[in-house]
Amino acid sequence: MQETTFNSPYQANGVAINASIHQWLGVIYSEALQKENLLSVATFAQFSSIINLQKSIQYSFIKNELLIQALTQSTFCYEFNQLNLTPIFSNERLEFLGDSLVNLIMAKILFKKFPKSPEGELSKLRGALVNENSLASLAEVLSLDENIFLGKGEYKNAGNKKESLLADAFEALCAAIYLDSNESLETLEKTLLVIINKFEIVSGKPFFSLNHLESFDSKSQLQELTVALFQMRPEYKSQVSNVGEFLVELWIGERKLAEGFGPSKKKLEKELARVVLDEKRYL
């Protein structure tokens, strides 16, 4: 079905289709439309972006309300629960469950995939694969940024591009799949592998690779080095810009060795540590 550009989220019959959540929020938060015009879960499920999401993960939800809740950020709940409408629930509880489920399935896969790796290496590799940056990358492959319900402030500040929110939504989506499939770990694992395969095709990089260990542990490597050389730890100084992104500086003592600008503070810290190590800026 072809996407259309619209000024109103409704067709003549009052049904909202051919729209992404992100587009719909743009209309809801404009002056031209009152927020009281909140749509039902059944109508949201007809958005082409929601339909395409289910096609992408090769899983069709039985309970659409679980899918919608997985995509609902707490700031959206605050906006609309102030209107005394039917209560809207955020994805925070689903995220809590999804975090444990994803860690369990990743541990199982790594245990089988790398039979010669010791426990410490497996733990670090799992951490590299389920951290904020990695999960956000999987979320981007699914275009989750087009499908997250955000409050007005987060929407205006491009919150749908923040790695933290994308990673949270991804974990919540995994929990929703698990619950919708009658708590089937097998179904969730199968779906995760579909998503990971999609990521590998798009990125051209293997997801399960020991190479992730080097980039993941860059901060630890730099800290061990600087403590040994200078008896001090690196310091990461950050500030937030007016567009919601971070400026991060890496200091060792009185020396600023690197700086970077972007939406994820954690990712920037790792990248700066890697640059300082690779270029031996600490000398």
C-alpha positions in Angstrom: 0.0 0.0 0.0 1.5 3.3 -1.0 2.3 5.9 1.6 0.4 9.2 1.4 1.2 12.7 2.7 -1.8 14.1 4.7 -2.8 17.2 6.6 -5.2 15.3 8.8 -4.8 11.8 10.2 -8.3 10.9 9.2 -9.9 9.8 5.9 -13.5 10.9 5.2 -14.8 7.9 7.0 -12.9 8.8 10.1 -10.4 5.9 9.8 -6.7 6.6 10.1 -4.6 4.6 7.6 -1.6 5.0 5.3 0.3 6.8 8.2 3.2 6.2 10.5 3.0 7.0 14.2 5.6 9.7 13.7 3.5 11.4 11.1 0.4 11.2 13.2 2.2 12.7 16.2 3.2 15.7 13.9 -0.5 16.3 13.3 -1.6 15.7 16.9 1.0 18.2 18.2 0.2 20.9 15.6 -2.1 23.8 16.4 -4.6 22.7 13.8 -5.8 19.6 15.7 -6.8 19.1 19.3 -5.2 16.3 21.3 -8.6 15.1 22.3 -8.8 13.4 18.9 -7.0 10.3 20.2 -7.5 7.2 18.1 -8.2 3.7 19.3 -5.8 0.7 19.4 -7.8 -0.9 16.5 -7.2 2.2 14.4 -3.5 2.4 15.2 -3.1 -1.2 14.1 -4.2 -0.1 10.6 -1.3 2.4 10.2 0.9 1.1 7.4 4.0 1.5 9.5 2.6 -0.8 12.1 1.6 -3.3 9.4 5.0 -3.1 7.9 6.7 -3.6 11.3 4.9 -6.9 11.7 5.8 -8.0 8.2 9.5 -7.1 8.9 9.7 -9.2 12.0 7.6 -12.0 10.4 5.3 -12.0 13.4 1.6 -10.9 13.4 0.2 -9.9 16.8 -2.9 -11.5 18.1 -3.3 -8.8 20.8 -2.7 -5.4 19.1 -2.8 -3.7 22.5 0.4 -5.4 23.5 2.2 -4.1 20.4 0.9 -0.6 20.9 1.9 -0.6 24.5 5.4 -1.7 23.5 5.7 1.4 21.4 4.4 3.8 23.9 6.9 5.9 25.8 6.1 7.3 29.2 6.1 10.9 28.0 3.2 10.1 25.7 1.2 8.7 28.6 1.7 11.9 30.6 0.5 14.1 27.7 -2.8 12.2 27.2 -3.6 11.0 30.7 -3.9 14.6 31.6 -7.1 14.7 29.4 -8.9 12.1 31.6 -9.2 9.7 28.8 -9.0 5.9 29.1 -5.6 5.2 30.9 -2.7 4.7 28.5 0.1 2.4 29.7 3.8 3.0 28.8 6.3 0.3 27.7 8.3 0.5 30.9 7.0 -2.8 32.4 7.5 -4.6 29.1 11.0 -3.1 28.8 11.8 -4.6 32.2 10.7 -8.1 31.0 12.2 -7.7 27.6 15.7 -6.9 29.0 15.8 -10.2 30.8 14.4 -12.2 27.9 16.9 -10.7 25.4 19.8 -11.4 27.7 18.7 -15.0 28.2 18.3 -15.7 24.5 21.6 -14.0 23.6 23.4 -16.0 26.3 21.9 -19.3 24.9 22.9 -18.4 21.3 26.5 -17.4 22.3 26.9 -20.5 24.5 26.2 -22.7 21.5 28.0 -20.5 18.9 31.3 -20.1 20.7 31.9 -23.4 22.5 35.6 -22.6 23.2 35.1 -19.2 24.7 35.4 -18.9 28.5 32.7 -17.4 30.7 34.4 -14.0 31.0 34.6 -13.6 27.2 31.0 -14.7 26.7 29.8 -12.3 29.3 31.6 -9.4 27.7 30.3 -10.4 24.3 26.8 -10.6 25.5 27.2 -7.1 27.0 28.4 -5.9 23.6 25.4 -7.3 21.9 22.7 -6.2 24.2 23.9 -2.7 25.1 22.0 0.4 24.2 24.0 1.0 20.9 23.6 -2.5 19.6 19.8 -2.8 20.4 19.2 0.7 18.9 20.9 -0.6 15.7 18.4 -3.5 15.6 15.6 -1.1 16.2 16.7 1.1 13.4 16.6 -1.8 10.9 12.9 -2.2 11.9 12.2 1.5 11.5 11.0 1.7 15.1 11.8 5.4 15.0 8.6 5.8 12.9 6.6 3.8 15.4 7.2 5.2 18.9 4.5 7.2 20.6 6.3 10.2 22.2 5.2 13.2 24.3 5.4 16.6 22.7 8.7 17.5 24.1 10.4 14.3 23.1 8.8 14.6 19.7 10.1 18.1 19.2 13.6 17.1 20.2 13.7 14.1 17.8 13.4 11.6 20.7 12.6 8.9 18.2 16.2 9.0 17.1 17.7 8.6 20.7 19.4 5.3 21.1 18.1 5.0 24.7 14.5 5.2 23.6 15.0 3.0 20.6 16.7 0.3 22.7 13.9 0.5 25.3 11.3 0.1 22.6 13.1 -2.8 21.1 13.2 -4.6 24.5 9.6 -3.9 25.1 8.7 -5.2 21.6 10.5 -8.5 22.5 8.5 -8.8 25.7 5.3 -8.1 23.8 6.1 -10.9 21.3 6.8 -13.3 24.1 3.5 -12.5 25.9 1.5 -12.5 22.7 2.9 -15.9 21.7 1.7 -17.5 24.9 5.1 -17.0 26.6 7.0 -18.9 23.9 10.7 -18.4 24.2 11.1 -20.4 20.9 8.9 -17.9 19.1 10.8 -14.9 20.5 14.2 -16.5 19.6 13.0 -17.2 16.1 11.8 -13.6 15.7 15.1 -12.2 17.1 17.1 -14.2 14.6 14.9 -12.9 11.8 15.7 -9.3 13.0 19.4 -10.1 13.4 19.5 -11.6 9.9 17.9 -8.4 8.5 20.5 -6.3 10.4 23.4 -8.3 8.8 22.0 -7.9 5.3 21.5 -4.1 5.8 24.9 -3.5 7.5 27.0 -6.1 5.8 28.4 -7.1 9.1 28.1 -10.2 11.2 26.1 -9.6 14.4 27.6 -12.5 16.4 31.3 -11.7 16.2 34.2 -11.7 18.7 35.3 -8.5 17.0 32.7 -6.7 19.1 34.8 -7.3 22.2 37.5 -4.8 21.2 35.1 -1.9 20.7 32.9 -2.7 23.6 35.8 -2.8 26.1 37.6 0.3 24.9 36.7 2.3 28.1 38.1 -0.5 30.3 41.2 -0.8 28.2 41.9 2.9 28.4 41.3 3.0 32.1 43.7 0.2 32.8 46.3 1.9 30.7 46.0 5.3 32.2 46.0 4.0 35.8 49.1 2.0 35.0 50.9 5.0 33.3 49.6 8.0 35.2 47.8 6.6 38.3 44.6 8.3 37.2 41.4 7.4 35.4 40.0 9.1 32.2 37.3 11.6 32.9 34.3 12.0 30.5 32.7 15.5 30.7 29.4 16.0 28.9 26.8 18.6 28.3 23.5 18.6 26.4 22.9 21.0 23.5 19.6 22.8 22.9 18.8 20.1 20.3 19.0 17.3 22.8 22.4 15.9 21.7 25.5 15.5 23.7 29.0 17.1 23.6 31.4 14.7 25.3 35.0 15.5 26.1 37.6 12.9 27.2 40.2 14.2 29.7 43.2 12.7 31.4 44.3 15.0 34.2 44.6 18.5 32.7 44.7 17.3 29.1 41.6 17.1 26.8 42.4 14.3 24.4 39.3 14.0 22.4 35.7 15.3 22.0 32.6 14.3 20.0 29.0 15.3 19.4 26.0 13.0 19.0 22.7 11.6 20.4 24.2 8.9 22.7 26.6 9.8 25.5 27.6 6.1 26.2 28.4 5.5 22.5 30.4 8.7 22.3 32.5 7.7 25.4 33.3 4.4 23.9 34.2 5.9 20.5 36.4 8.6 22.1 38.2 6.0 24.2 38.9 3.9 21.1 40.3 7.0 19.2 42.6 7.8 22.1 43.8 4.2 22.2 44.2 3.8 18.5 46.0 7.1 18.0 48.0 6.8 21.3 46.9 10.3 22.3 47.6 9.5 25.9 51.4 9.7 25.3 
